[in-house]
Amino acid sequence: MRSRSLSSRKSVAFLLAGFTSCLALPGILDAAELRVGAAQIKITPPDGIPMAGYYNERGSEGVLDDLFARALVFEKDGTKAAMVTLDLITTSAPMVEATRKAVQEQTGIPTEHVLITASHTHTAPIITGRGPRDNVFGGGKDITRQYNATLPGLIAECVEQAQVRLAPAAISLGRATEKNLAFNRRFFLKDGSVAWNPRKLDPNIVEPAGPVDPEVLVLAVNDPKGKPLATLVNFALHPDTVGGSRISADYPGVMAGLVGAWRGGESVTLFANGACGNINHRDVNWEAPQKGPGEATRIGTILAASVFKAARELKPASGDQLRVAREVVKLPLPAITPEQVQKATAIMQEVISGEKKPAFLDQVDAFKVVDVEGRKGAPWEVEVQVITLGNEVAVVSLPGEIFVELGLDIKKLSPFKHTFIAELANGSIGYIPTKRAYGQGAYEVVSARCAAGSGEILVEAAARLLQKLKAAK
């Protein structure tokens, strides 16, 4: 049962739609050169399904707002590519493999031309196939397995619907800067250590241990007459604001609703989360509580306003080429000792039995160690994928919760003016910190299943692909 009152959000959306309807989004590309289709499909799970995001089991108790899969399909000169965004905690390798196979069978789009990314909402179901943590907290239950089994078919159906709607289209690009939503959640303390999510107004805080990425990127798709078809929004911010036990897309869902109301008609709004592994919404210098549906509404509304501001700056994109490239990269495992494995096994037993609740970081480390031990020394084989449109637009997919510094490095190295970063894409291995962060410790580093330097390997791979596609004729 949908329990959130949406009347205020709908009122704001109605006013925005009326006020901005006169804004004509500029078009590009001869309509005969590019075709685009967009679609969305509901993927809300049944009540009672175990939810992801935390180190405890919690079954869902109703729906705050629905979850969606949204798809964009591009076609140029017979080449097709699909981008899918999901209101889910993550993607898994098994889910992506099954989905890509279904997409190819139903649409003919090659598997390697399908990009699948998740928003990382923490009020969504567990995605299976990612390791013992999810199994311990409800991933092995029938309701979870059955839901996960339906996802590839639902996503493929969404892509198929988008392909059916392929039509001549024009794209425009814009950007805005939003400095009041995202905050680095790692801080240097007076004792020289680095803390993760310290309490608000903590007098021991010296300064943030890293930057943020305030860029809001917007790609607007219209038909040749200016009718809105789709909007792709890219921003780097952890969606963990709602909390509780009701299903919700978190702030990206609020933003999508407002932008969709503004754009109107059957326009589809997609959200790709940027590199936000160490970024969240908590302002430690603001004493106000920042949790719950109201906080998601606040953030989603401000982000939507940034999209509206970017609309004034939308410019036609140049070029008419659609290109796709991918590279499978091997990432090394962190070193673990037999003593760590023995300790982790004992902690896992405590968690499973419920007789004792281990300390949080001990639990985090235990699940990491068990995951790494299970690989028997085999490095992670992960995918970096790039889709480009013309000479200005690139979408880079990365396989985990990427530290913001790595995303910023890719943008600096990219020869494309507008470089969208989509994390948690095409299967995720969890946190991927910078090499520098490994020496500082704290939650993300304790949790990381890959060794120091892995993030920089991904940056190098992304840079190679971007240069390759820029040079292609």
N, C-alpha and C positions, 0 to 999 in steps of 0.2 A: 504494500500500500504506500503510495507516494504521500509523505507526510509534510514535506516542506511547502510553505506558502510561497508561491512564485508571483503573486500579484504585483509586488513592488518592482521585481525585475522586469516583468512584462510591460509595466507602465513606462519604465525607463527606456526599454527597447522600442516601444511604440513611438515615444517622443523622438528618440534618436533616428528612427526610420523616417519619420516625417520630415525632420529637420535636414537630414542629409540626402534625401532622395534626389535633390537637385544636383548633387555632385556627380559629374560624369567621369568615370574612370577611363583614362586614355587607353587606346588599343595599340597593338603592334602587329607586325607580321601580316603579310597578305593572308586573308582568311583561307586561301587554298593551300597554304604552306603548312599549317599546323592544325591538328584536331585534338580536342580535349574532352573528356567525359568525367563526370563526378557522381558519386552516389554515397549513401550511408545506410547502414543497417543496424538494428538494435542487437546488442549482445549482452543485455542484462541477464544475470544468472538467477536461478531459483532461490527462494528464501532458504536460509539455513546453511548455505554453502560456506565452507571455511574461507576466511578472508586473509589476504596477504599483507605484508608490510611490517610486521612486528615479530618479536620472539615469544609469541604465545598463541594459542589457538583461540579463535573467536569466530563463531558462526554469525552470518549476516541475519539481521533482524529487520527486514523491510528494505525499501528503496527510497533514498532521498532524491535521486535523479538517475535517469537511465544512462547506461553505457552504450557507446557506439563504436563500430568500425566504420571508417570513412576512407574512400579511395579516390585517387586521381589517376586516370589513364591518359597518357600522351601518345600521339601517333604523328610521325613525320616521315614521309617518303617510305612507308612500309615498315619502319622501325617503331616498335611499341615499348613502352615502359609503364610500370604501375608503381604508385606510392600509396601505402596503406598506413593510416594512423589508428591506434587502438587505445581506448580508455581502459587500459589494463596496467598492472604493476610492472610488467616486463614482457619480453618475448623469450621463448626457449628454442633451442636448435630443433627438437622434434616437431614443435608446432610450426615453425617456419618451413621446415622441409616438407611437411605434409601439405601446408597451405600452398606453397609454390607449385607443388606437383598438381594439386587440384586446380589452381589458376591456369597452369599451362594446358591441362586437359580441357578446361571449359572455355578458354579464351584464345589459346595459341600464343600467349605472351610467354617468352622463354623464362624459365625459372630464375636465371641470373639477371633478368631485367625487372624483378619484383623486389621492392624495398618495403620492409615491414617494421614499423617502430611503435613503441608504446609510450604513453604519457607518463607513466610511473605513479599513477594515483594509488594511494595506500588504502583506499576503501573499495577494493575490487577483489575478485576471487584469486586464489592461488593458481599459478600457472605451473603445471607439472613438468617433470623431465629435467629438473634443475639441481637435484641433489637431496641429501638426507634432511636438510632443514625443512623443506616444504613437506616431505613425507611425514615428519614428526608432528607437524602442526595442521594436518588435515588433508594433505595432498593425496594420501592413499585411500580416502573415503570414496565410496561409489558416486556420490553426488558431484565430487570434484572431478573424478575421472570421466564421468559422463559429460559434464560441461566442457571439459577440455577436448573431448572427442568431437564435440559439435563445432568447435571454433574454426578449424580449417575450412569446413564446408560453408559456414556463414561468411567468412572473409572472402572466399572464392566467389560466392554469390554476389557480394558487394562489388568486387572487381568486375565481374561479368556485367552487372547493372551499369557500372560506369562505362564499360566498353560499348554497351548498347547505345549509350547516350553520346558517343563520340560525335563531335560536330566541329565545324570551323570555329576557331577561337583565337583570341588575342590575349597576351599577358602583359601585365604592368607590374612594376616593382617599386617598393618604397621602404623606408626605414624610419624609425623613431627611436628616441633614447628615453629609457625609463629607469631612473636612479633610486626610486623609493620603494621598490618591491623586493629586490633580491639582495641577500647579504651572505658574505662568506661565513660559514658556520664554524670555522676553525680560528682560534685566537691565541696569540702569544700572551702568556701570563707573566706576572712580575718575577716569578721564580725561574723563568726561562723555558718552561714547558709549553706545550701546545694543547689546548683544551678543545673538546668538541661540544658544541651547544652549551656553553656555560650559562649559569643563571643570569637573568636580566639584571642590569645595573651592578654586576659583580665588580667590586673595587679592585680586584686582582687583574682585570683585563687591561692589557696594554694597547693592543691594536689587532686588527684582523691579520691572519696568517697568509692571506692571499687576496686576489682581486675578485671582481664580479664581471659579468658580461651584460651591460645594460642595453644592448642592441635588440630592438624588436624589428624583425624582418617580415615583410608582407609581400606575398605574391598573389595578385588578383587576376582571375580568369573571367573574361567576358566573351559573349558572342560578338560577331562583327558589328551588330547594332548597339552594343553597349549593355546588353542584358547580363546581369551577374550570373556566373555559373559556379564559381568556387573561390575560396580564399584560403591560402596557406599561411599560417602564422608560426613564427619561430622565436622562442624566448627561452632562456636558461633559468629554470627555477623548479626546485623539488615540489611536487604536489602532495604535501602531507599536512594540510590545514584542517580538514574536516574532522578526522578522527572518529571514534565511536564505532558502532557496529551496523550502520546502514550503508548500503551500496551508494557510491557517488563517484562522479567523474572529477570531483574537486574543482579547483578554480578554472582549469581548461574547459570544463563543461559550461561554467557561467560565461566565460569569454565567448565560446562558440555560439551560445544562445543569443548573446547581444549582437555579435558581429553578423550572425545569420539574419536576425531581425532587421538590422540596418541594411544589409545587402538585399534581402527580400526574396520572394518567390521560392524556388526550389534550390537556391544557392546552398552549397555545402561548405562548412568551415572546418578545416583540418588544423590540428595543432601538433607541431613537432617540437619536442623538448630538446633544448640545446645541451651543452656540456655543463651539467649542474651537480656532479657528484659531491661537491663540497659547498653547495649553495642552497640556502633555504630562505624562508620568509621571515624568520625571527629577527627583529631589530632589538639587540640587547640594550640599546640606549633608550628604549621606549617601554615604560612599565606596563602598558596595557596588555591584557591577555590576547593571545593570537592563536586561538584554536577554536574550531567549530565551523558550522555552516556559514555563519555570518562573516568569518574571516575569508572563507572561499569566495563569498559574494563580493567582499571588498576588493580582494586581489583581482578576481576575474573582471570586475567592472573597470578597475584602473588599467588593466592590460588591454581591455577592449577600447578604452579611451585612447590608448597609445596607437592602436590600429586606426582609429578614426583620425588621429592627428597625422599618421603616415599617409592617409588617403589624399591629403592636400599636396603631398610630394610625389605621388605615384607618377612614374615615368615609363614610357614605352620601352620595352626591352629590345635589344638589337640581336640580329642573327636569326638563323632559321634551322639550326642543326639540333637534333636530339641524339645524345650519345650516352652510353652506359659502359662502365668498366668496374671490375671488382678484383680484389686480390685476397687470397687466403694467407693469413699471417700466423706464424707460430710464436706464441708468447711463452716464456719460461715460467716454471713453477717456483714459488717461494721455497726456500730450504726449510725442512722440518726434521726434527730429530725423533728417534724412537721414544724418548721420554715424553715428548709432546704428544705423540700418538697415544701412548698409554694414558696420559692425563685426559686427553680429549675423549677417549673411549669411556672412561669413568664418568666424565661430566655428561656425556650423551645418555648414559644409563640413568643418571639422576634426573635428567630432563624427561626421559621417556616414562620412568616410574612415577614421577611427580612427588616423590618422597622428600626431595630437597630442591630448592630453587637456587641454582648457582649464581654467582655474581654475573652481571650483564656481560662484561668484556670477556670473562672466562667462557661464557656460553658462545659468544661470537667467535672466539678463537677456536673453540672445540669444533664447531661446524665447519670452519675453514679448514682445519687440519684434517678432519675426516674426508672432506671433499678432495683435498690435494693428495692425501694418501691413496685414495681410490683410483687416482690416475696412474699410479705405478710408474711415475717418472715421465709419462707422455706429456709433451707441452700442449697448451691449448691451441687448437686450430680455429681461428676466428676470421671473420670476414669484414673487410673494409670495402664499401661500395660507393660509387659516385655516379650520379645522374646529372647531366648538364643540358641546358637549353640555350642555344646560341652561344655568344661569347661573354655573357654577363652573369648567368645563373648556374650555380652548382649546389647540389644537395649531397652532403657527405654523411654516410651512415657509419656509426661506431658501435662496437659490441659490448656495451656495459655502461656503468655509471661513471662517466668520464669527468675528471677534475677540470674545472673551468679554464685553467691555464693552458691545458692541451687544446681545447677548442679555440681559444684565442690564438694560439700558435698556428693552427691550421688556417684560420682566417687571414693571418698575416702572410702566410706562405702562399695562399691561393691566388692564382692569376685572374680569378673571377671576381667581379665587383661585388656581387651579392652571393655569399657563401652560407648556405643553411647547414647547420649541424643537427643531425638527428641521432641521439644516443639511444641505448637500449634497443638496437636495431639488429634484425636478422640473427637473433640469438644473443643472450647476454651471459657474461661470466662474473657479473657483480662489479664491485668497485675497481676502478683503474686510476690510482693516484699518480702524481708526478714523482719523478725520482727524488726530488728534494723532500717531498712529504714523507717518504719512507723513513727518513732519519728523524722525523718529528713524532712519529707514532700517532696515537689516538684512533678512534673507532674505525674510520674508513681503511686505514692501513692494517689494523688488526684483522679486518674482514677480507681484505684483498686476496683473491685466489691466484694472482699472478705476481711475478717477481718485479722488483724495482727496475725501471727502464722500459717496462712494457708499454706504458703510455706513450713514451717517446718513439717507440717502434711503430705504433699506430699513426702518430703524426707524420713520420717519414713515409709510410705507405700511402696515406691520404695525399700528401704533397706530390708523390710520384704519379698517382692516378690523375690528379688535377692537372698537372703539367702535361701528361700524356693526352688528355682529352682536349686541352687548350690547343695543343699543337696539331691535333687531328684535322684533316681536310675532308 
